[in-house]
Amino acid sequence: MPMVTVQVTREGTKPGVDHVTAEEKAAIYKGISQVLFDVLGKPPEWTWVVFEEVELENWGWGGMPVADYRKHVAGKG
C-alpha cells in the first residue's frame, strides 16, 4: 500500500486565496493515485495521499525565511 505525503506552502494559487482549495487537493489526490497505478500497478483504493500545508513563515530558502529570500531575489533585499 503506497503512502505519499504532499507538502505545499499555504499560499494559494489565485488572488485572495491563502490555501490550496478542496478542488485542487482532489485533483492532486487523483493525479498521484493515477501515477502510482500507471507506474507500479497499485490500485487507487490502496493508495493513501496525505496533504500538508506549510505556513509561509515555517520554511526557509537560501538560509533565510522564504519571504526574505523572495525579496532578495527580486532585488529588494
N, C-alpha and C positions, 0 to 999 in steps of 0.2 A: 504494500500500500504506500504510494508516494505521498509525501507531505512537503508542501512548498510554502515558504514564508516570503511574502512580498512586503518590502518596506518602501514607502514613499514619503516624501515630505508633505506635511499638511499645508499645502499652498493652493490647491485647486487649479483648474485649467481654464477657467473662464473669469472675466472680471466680476468681482463681487462675491465669488465663491471661494471660501477658505478651506476647502476639503475636497477629497475625491468623492464624487456623487455615487449614490447607490447604483445608478445605471452604469457608470464607469467601472465600479467594482464588479458588477455582474458580468460585464464584458471581459474583464481580466480573469475572473474565475473560469469562465467558459473557455477563453483562449488558452490558458495554462493547461486546463484539463485536456483540451484537444491536442496540444503539443505532446503531452505525455502519452496520450493514446497513439498518436501518429508515430512517435519515435520509439516508445517502449512497449506499446500494445497494452497499456494499463487502462482499463475501463474508467470512464469519468466517475462512476459511482464508487470507485475505490480510491479516488484522489481527494486529498484534503488540501485546501488552499487557505492559508491564514493571512489576513491583511492587517498590516500595522502602519499607522500613520504617525510620523515623527514630527513633533513640533519644530518649527524653524529654528528656535533657539537651542534645540537639543542636538544639533550636529554642526560639525565644522569641516572646513575645507582649506587646504593650503596653510594649515597651522593657525587658523583664526575662525571665529564664528562665521558661518556662511554668509550672513548679511554683510559683514565687513569685507569678506573676500569678494563678494559680488561688486561692492563699491570700488574696491581696489582694482579689480579687473576692468571696470568701466572707467577707470582713471579719476575717480572721485575720492580716493582714499589714500 
